[in-house]
Amino acid sequence: MKILFCNFEYPPLGGGGGVINAHLARELAKKHDVTVLTSKRRELPADTLEKGVRVIRVPVLMRRKNSIASLTSMATFLATGSKKGLELLKKESFDVINTHFVLPTGPVGVLLSRQAGIPNVLSLHGGDLYDPTKFLSPHRHAFLRWMVRGLLRRADLVVGQSNNTLANMRKFYTPEIDGVRIPLAINRPEPVSGGREMYGFADDEKILITIGRLVARKGVDQLIRMMRQFAGEKVRLLILGSGPQSQELKNLVVRHHLEQQVMFMGFVSDEEKFRLLNLSDVYVSTSQHEGFGIVYLEGMAFGLPIIAYDEGGQTDFLEDGRTGFLVSLNQLDRFTARTREMIQDDDLRQKIGQTNRQLVEEFFIDRCASRYEEFFCQAIDAHIAGRQHISLGQRTG
């Protein structure tokens, strides 16, 4: 099978949506011919082979940071991605297109699938439909809702990574489309070397860790405010990631005199990320919404209890009292109390950690890739037979 992925972000650009696309592409490339069409920044090569995947990058304007895409860069990708994609289709044929993010990538996927006469499988990542912290979230604006609705209806198959994402799709856009759920997945982490001594952490300290882009939706300011309740105690918070709120959050740490307890690790390699997860005690997140939350899976893979809010796609696989604690959205006092309970109870942490290591076995990339492979084949067969949607998740009513 020849697969063309379209995604405006792909590592090292972007966040979780690009990362899962890379995991999926590399796993499928073990059996299939895989090409990714994505955007370019500065020194990144225009056309290269990365871990068995051909990655074609097109230039965009105003992409100043790897972690954040500007509106200009996303709009530019519509033009440059479409142009390069059409050029590619003149030289090569593909069996299926997998488009990631209904906006901004969706129009590119639709154009190329129509031009090539092949099915378009549209993968939603949550924030492309619904982000409660963004004024420009598509669900808030009639024109964007209309655009998203049209793109969803033109797809041969819509994939959501969580029940929450599919529910938001039906609530705000297309109640007639069921879609299919394929949970996101992670690579099985490699063994890591090095421990707390590398960072000067004491063995008797309790280490909290959170990972993500430093944007409003992640709610990292709440974690910093929570740390005021642990001032002077042997409790540290490690913040992994970068983003536009970085300096604001650092200023907040200084204002509350938490410099010794809150550490900004910045954007780190996978090796260092896994090393820091391995030496931590609890994964904490006050994110306002996650379409899925692969970082929770990474924490679980290292035996960490997860403390998070109960809003978003993570509720598909996180269970209060079993995988850690789920707290009602923005109940920070309750979140703080649950965090204190977890770090003080060594037996509870160990028990939950063992459970999480077992549960995460269902969420490694080989299982995710197998499901995508299955639905790609179904989409191709349906397309050849002239069927649209109905056998692949759309209600006829």
C-alpha positions as CSV (number, residue, x, y, z in Angstrom):
1,M,0.0,0.0,0.0
2,K,1.2,3.5,-0.8
3,I,0.2,6.0,1.9
4,L,0.4,9.8,1.7
5,F,0.1,11.6,5.0
6,C,-0.7,15.3,5.0
7,N,0.0,17.2,8.2
8,F,1.0,20.9,8.5
9,E,3.2,19.8,11.5
10,Y,5.7,17.0,11.8
11,P,8.6,16.6,14.1
12,P,10.5,18.7,15.0
13,L,7.7,21.1,14.3
14,G,4.6,21.1,16.4
15,G,3.3,19.1,19.4
16,G,1.5,15.8,20.0
17,G,-0.4,15.7,16.7
18,G,2.8,15.7,14.8
19,V,4.5,13.3,17.1
20,I,1.8,10.7,16.8
21,N,1.8,11.1,13.0
22,A,5.5,10.3,13.0
23,H,5.1,7.3,15.2
24,L,2.3,6.0,13.0
25,A,4.1,6.7,9.7
26,R,7.3,5.0,10.9
27,E,5.4,1.9,12.1
28,L,3.5,1.6,8.9
29,A,6.7,2.1,6.8
30,K,7.8,-1.3,8.1
31,K,5.3,-2.8,5.7
32,H,4.2,-0.1,3.3
33,D,5.5,2.8,1.1
34,V,4.9,5.9,3.2
35,T,5.3,9.6,2.3
36,V,4.5,12.6,4.5
37,L,3.7,16.1,3.1
38,T,4.4,18.7,5.8
39,S,5.8,22.2,6.4
40,K,9.4,23.4,6.5
41,R,11.3,25.7,8.8
42,R,14.8,27.1,8.1
43,E,17.4,24.4,8.0
44,L,15.1,21.5,7.7
45,P,15.6,19.5,4.4
46,A,13.0,19.8,1.7
47,D,12.9,16.1,0.8
48,T,14.5,13.4,3.0
49,L,14.2,9.8,4.2
50,E,13.6,9.7,8.0
51,K,13.4,6.2,9.6
52,G,11.9,4.7,6.5
53,V,9.5,7.5,5.8
54,R,9.9,10.0,2.9
55,V,9.3,13.4,4.4
56,I,8.6,16.3,2.0
57,R,8.6,19.7,3.5
58,V,7.2,22.9,1.9
59,P,8.1,26.4,2.9
60,V,5.7,28.5,5.0
61,L,5.9,32.1,6.1
62,M,6.3,33.4,9.7
63,R,7.1,30.0,11.3
64,R,9.5,31.4,14.0
65,K,9.3,28.6,16.5
66,N,9.3,24.8,16.2
67,S,6.6,24.5,18.9
68,I,4.1,27.1,17.7
69,A,2.5,27.7,14.2
70,S,1.4,31.2,13.4
71,L,-1.8,31.8,11.6
72,T,0.3,33.0,8.6
73,S,2.3,29.8,8.5
74,M,-0.9,27.7,8.6
75,A,-2.5,29.8,5.8
76,T,0.7,29.5,3.7
77,F,0.7,25.7,4.0
78,L,-2.7,25.6,2.3
79,A,-1.0,27.1,-0.8
80,T,2.4,25.6,-0.7
81,G,1.2,22.2,0.5
82,S,-1.5,22.1,-2.2
83,K,1.0,23.1,-4.9
84,K,3.6,20.6,-3.9
85,G,1.0,17.8,-3.4
86,L,-0.3,18.3,-6.9
87,E,3.2,18.2,-8.3
88,L,3.8,15.0,-6.4
89,L,0.6,13.4,-7.8
90,K,1.8,14.0,-11.3
91,K,4.9,11.8,-10.6
92,E,3.5,9.2,-8.2
93,S,0.3,7.4,-7.4
94,F,-1.0,6.6,-3.9
95,D,-3.7,4.3,-2.6
96,V,-4.9,6.5,0.3
97,I,-4.4,9.9,1.9
98,N,-4.4,10.3,5.7
99,T,-5.0,14.0,6.6
100,H,-4.2,15.1,10.1
101,F,-6.1,18.1,11.6
102,V,-9.3,19.3,9.9
103,L,-7.8,22.8,10.1
104,P,-5.5,23.8,8.7
105,T,-4.5,20.6,6.8
106,G,-8.0,19.5,5.8
107,P,-8.4,21.5,2.6
108,V,-5.1,20.1,1.3
109,G,-6.2,16.5,1.9
110,V,-9.5,17.1,0.2
111,L,-7.9,18.7,-2.9
112,L,-5.3,16.0,-3.3
113,S,-7.8,13.1,-2.8
114,R,-10.2,14.5,-5.4
115,Q,-7.3,15.1,-7.8
116,A,-5.9,11.6,-7.4
117,G,-9.3,9.9,-7.1
118,I,-8.3,8.1,-3.9
119,P,-10.0,8.0,-0.4
120,N,-9.2,10.6,2.2
121,V,-9.1,9.5,5.8
122,L,-9.3,12.5,8.1
123,S,-7.8,12.2,11.6
124,L,-9.0,14.7,14.2
125,H,-6.8,15.7,17.1
126,G,-9.3,17.4,19.4
127,G,-7.9,21.0,19.4
128,D,-8.7,21.4,15.7
129,L,-12.4,21.1,16.6
130,Y,-12.6,22.5,20.1
131,D,-10.2,24.5,22.3
132,P,-12.0,26.3,25.2
133,T,-9.0,28.6,25.8
134,K,-8.8,30.0,22.2
135,F,-10.9,32.7,20.8
136,L,-10.3,31.3,17.3
137,S,-11.4,27.8,18.2
138,P,-13.6,26.8,15.2
139,H,-16.6,25.9,17.4
140,R,-17.0,29.5,18.3
141,H,-17.4,31.0,14.8
142,A,-20.1,30.4,12.2
143,F,-17.8,30.6,9.2
144,L,-15.2,28.2,10.7
145,R,-18.0,25.8,11.7
146,W,-19.3,25.8,8.2
147,M,-15.8,25.2,6.8
148,V,-15.1,22.3,9.2
149,R,-18.5,20.8,8.6
150,G,-17.8,20.7,4.8
151,L,-14.4,19.1,5.3
152,L,-15.8,16.5,7.6
153,R,-18.5,15.6,5.1
154,R,-16.0,15.4,2.2
155,A,-13.8,12.8,4.0
156,D,-14.3,9.1,3.2
157,L,-13.7,8.3,6.8
158,V,-13.3,10.4,10.0
159,V,-11.1,9.2,12.8
160,G,-11.1,10.6,16.3
161,Q,-8.6,9.6,18.9
162,S,-11.1,9.7,21.8
163,N,-14.8,9.6,22.5
164,N,-14.5,13.2,23.6
165,T,-13.2,14.4,20.2
166,L,-16.0,12.5,18.4
167,A,-18.6,13.8,20.7
168,N,-17.4,17.4,20.0
169,M,-17.5,16.7,16.3
170,R,-21.1,15.6,16.5
171,K,-22.2,18.3,18.9
172,F,-20.8,21.3,17.0
173,Y,-20.5,20.1,13.4
174,T,-21.9,16.9,12.0
175,P,-24.3,15.0,14.1
176,E,-24.9,12.6,11.2
177,I,-21.3,11.3,11.3
178,D,-20.3,8.7,13.9
179,G,-16.7,8.4,12.9
180,V,-14.4,5.7,14.3
181,R,-12.2,5.9,17.3
182,I,-8.6,4.8,17.1
183,P,-6.8,5.7,20.4
184,L,-3.4,7.3,20.0
185,A,-0.3,5.4,21.0
186,I,3.3,5.8,21.9
187,N,6.5,4.0,21.0
188,R,7.6,1.5,23.7
189,P,10.2,3.6,25.6
190,E,13.8,2.4,25.4
191,P,15.6,1.7,28.7
192,V,17.2,4.9,30.1
193,S,20.4,5.4,32.0
194,G,21.2,8.0,34.6
195,G,19.2,9.0,37.7
196,R,18.6,11.8,40.1
197,E,22.3,12.4,40.7
198,M,22.6,13.8,37.1
199,Y,20.3,16.7,38.1
200,G,21.3,17.1,41.7
201,F,18.0,15.8,43.1
202,A,18.0,14.1,46.5
203,D,16.6,10.6,46.9
204,D,14.1,11.7,49.5
205,E,12.6,14.5,47.3
206,K,9.2,13.9,45.7
207,I,9.4,14.8,42.0
208,L,6.3,16.0,40.1
209,I,6.5,16.2,36.4
210,T,4.4,17.8,33.6
211,I,5.0,17.8,29.8
212,G,3.6,20.0,27.1
213,R,3.7,23.2,25.1
214,L,3.6,26.3,27.4
215,V,0.2,27.6,26.2
216,A,-2.9,28.7,28.0
217,R,-4.7,25.5,27.4
218,K,-2.2,23.5,29.4
219,G,-2.9,25.5,32.6
220,V,0.6,25.3,33.9
221,D,0.1,28.5,35.9
222,Q,-2.2,26.4,38.1
223,L,0.6,23.9,38.9
224,I,2.8,26.8,39.9
225,R,0.2,28.2,42.2
226,M,-0.3,24.7,43.6
227,M,3.4,24.6,44.4
228,R,3.0,27.5,46.9
229,Q,1.3,24.9,49.1
230,F,4.5,22.8,49.1
231,A,6.9,25.8,49.7
232,G,9.8,24.7,51.9
233,E,9.0,21.0,51.5
234,K,11.1,18.4,49.6
235,V,8.8,18.6,46.6
236,R,9.9,19.7,43.1
237,L,7.9,20.4,39.9
238,L,9.7,19.7,36.6
239,I,8.1,21.5,33.6
240,L,9.1,20.1,30.2
241,G,8.3,22.0,27.1
242,S,8.5,25.5,25.6
243,G,6.0,28.0,24.2
244,P,4.7,31.5,24.3
245,Q,3.9,31.5,28.0
246,S,7.4,30.5,29.0
247,Q,8.6,33.9,30.3
248,E,5.2,34.7,32.0
249,L,5.3,31.4,33.8
250,K,9.0,31.9,34.9
251,N,8.0,35.3,36.2
252,L,5.2,33.7,38.2
253,V,7.7,31.3,39.8
254,V,10.0,34.2,40.8
255,R,7.0,36.2,42.2
256,H,6.1,33.3,44.5
257,H,9.8,32.6,45.4
258,L,9.6,29.0,44.1
259,E,12.9,29.1,42.1
260,Q,14.3,26.2,44.1
261,Q,11.3,24.0,43.7
262,V,10.0,24.7,40.2
263,M,12.4,23.9,37.3
264,F,11.9,24.7,33.6
265,M,13.6,22.0,31.6
266,G,12.7,23.5,28.2
267,F,12.3,21.4,25.1
268,V,14.2,18.2,25.6
269,S,15.1,15.1,23.5
270,D,13.1,11.9,23.9
271,E,16.0,10.4,25.7
272,E,16.1,13.1,28.3
273,K,12.3,13.2,28.6
274,F,12.2,9.5,29.4
275,R,15.1,9.9,31.8
276,L,13.2,12.6,33.7
277,L,10.0,10.5,33.7
278,N,11.9,7.6,35.0
279,L,13.2,9.5,38.0
280,S,9.9,11.2,38.8
281,D,7.2,10.2,41.3
282,V,3.9,11.6,39.9
283,Y,2.7,13.0,36.6
284,V,0.5,16.1,37.1
285,S,-1.5,18.0,34.6
286,T,-4.0,20.9,35.0
287,S,-4.6,21.1,31.2
288,Q,-8.0,22.6,30.4
289,H,-8.7,20.1,27.6
290,E,-6.9,17.3,25.8
291,G,-8.1,15.6,22.7
292,F,-6.3,12.5,24.0
293,G,-3.1,13.2,25.9
294,I,-0.2,10.9,24.8
295,V,2.0,12.4,27.6
296,Y,-0.2,10.6,30.1
297,L,0.6,7.3,28.4
298,E,4.3,8.1,28.6
299,G,4.0,8.7,32.3
300,M,2.1,5.5,32.7
301,A,4.8,3.6,30.8
302,F,7.3,4.6,33.5
303,G,4.9,3.6,36.3
304,L,3.8,7.1,37.3
305,P,0.4,7.7,38.8
306,I,-1.5,10.4,36.8
307,I,-3.3,13.3,38.4
308,A,-5.3,15.3,35.9
309,Y,-8.7,17.0,35.4
310,D,-11.6,15.0,34.2
311,E,-12.2,17.1,31.1
312,G,-11.0,15.7,27.7
313,G,-10.1,12.6,25.9
314,Q,-7.9,11.2,28.7
315,T,-11.0,10.1,30.4
316,D,-11.1,7.2,27.9
317,F,-8.2,5.5,29.7
318,L,-7.7,7.3,33.0
319,E,-9.8,6.1,35.9
320,D,-10.1,7.9,39.3
321,G,-8.5,5.7,42.0
322,R,-7.0,3.2,39.6
323,T,-4.6,5.1,37.3
324,G,-4.2,8.0,39.8
325,F,-6.8,10.7,40.5
326,L,-9.2,12.6,38.2
327,V,-10.4,15.9,39.6
328,S,-13.2,18.2,38.5
329,L,-12.1,20.9,36.1
330,N,-10.3,23.8,37.8
331,Q,-10.9,22.5,41.4
332,L,-7.3,23.4,42.3
333,D,-7.7,22.9,46.0
334,R,-8.9,19.4,45.4
335,F,-6.1,18.8,42.9
336,T,-3.6,20.0,45.5
337,A,-5.0,17.7,48.2
338,R,-4.9,14.7,45.8
339,T,-1.3,15.5,44.9
340,R,-0.3,15.7,48.6
341,E,-2.1,12.4,49.2
342,M,-0.3,10.7,46.4
343,I,3.2,11.9,47.3
344,Q,2.7,10.9,51.0
345,D,1.5,7.4,50.3
346,D,4.4,5.3,49.0
347,D,2.3,2.1,48.9
348,L,-0.4,3.7,46.8
349,R,2.1,5.2,44.3
350,Q,3.7,1.8,43.9
351,K,0.4,0.0,43.4
352,I,-0.9,2.5,40.9
353,G,2.4,2.5,39.1
354,Q,2.3,-1.2,38.6
355,T,-1.3,-1.0,37.3
356,N,-0.3,1.8,34.8
357,R,2.6,-0.2,33.4
358,Q,0.1,-3.0,32.7
359,L,-2.6,-0.8,31.2
360,V,-0.3,1.0,28.9
361,E,0.5,-2.2,27.0
362,E,-2.8,-1.6,25.1
363,F,-1.5,1.8,23.8
364,F,1.8,1.0,22.0
365,I,2.1,2.1,18.4
366,D,1.9,-1.4,16.8
367,R,-1.7,-1.7,17.9
368,C,-2.6,1.8,16.6
369,A,-0.9,1.2,13.3
370,S,-2.8,-2.1,12.8
371,R,-6.1,-0.4,13.3
372,Y,-5.2,2.4,10.8
373,E,-4.1,-0.2,8.3
374,E,-7.4,-2.0,8.7
375,F,-9.5,1.1,8.1
376,F,-7.3,2.3,5.2
377,C,-8.1,-1.0,3.4
378,Q,-11.8,-0.6,4.2
379,A,-11.7,3.0,2.8
380,I,-10.0,1.9,-0.3
381,D,-12.5,-0.9,-0.9
382,A,-15.4,1.4,-0.3
383,H,-14.0,4.0,-2.6
384,I,-13.5,1.6,-5.4
385,A,-17.1,0.3,-4.9
386,G,-18.4,3.9,-5.1
387,R,-19.6,4.0,-1.5
388,Q,-19.2,7.0,0.8
389,H,-19.2,7.0,4.6
390,I,-22.1,4.7,5.3
391,S,-20.2,1.5,5.9
392,L,-17.4,3.4,7.5
393,G,-19.1,5.3,10.3
394,Q,-21.7,7.7,9.0
395,R,-25.3,7.4,9.9
396,T,-27.8,7.8,7.0
397,G,-30.4,9.7,9.0
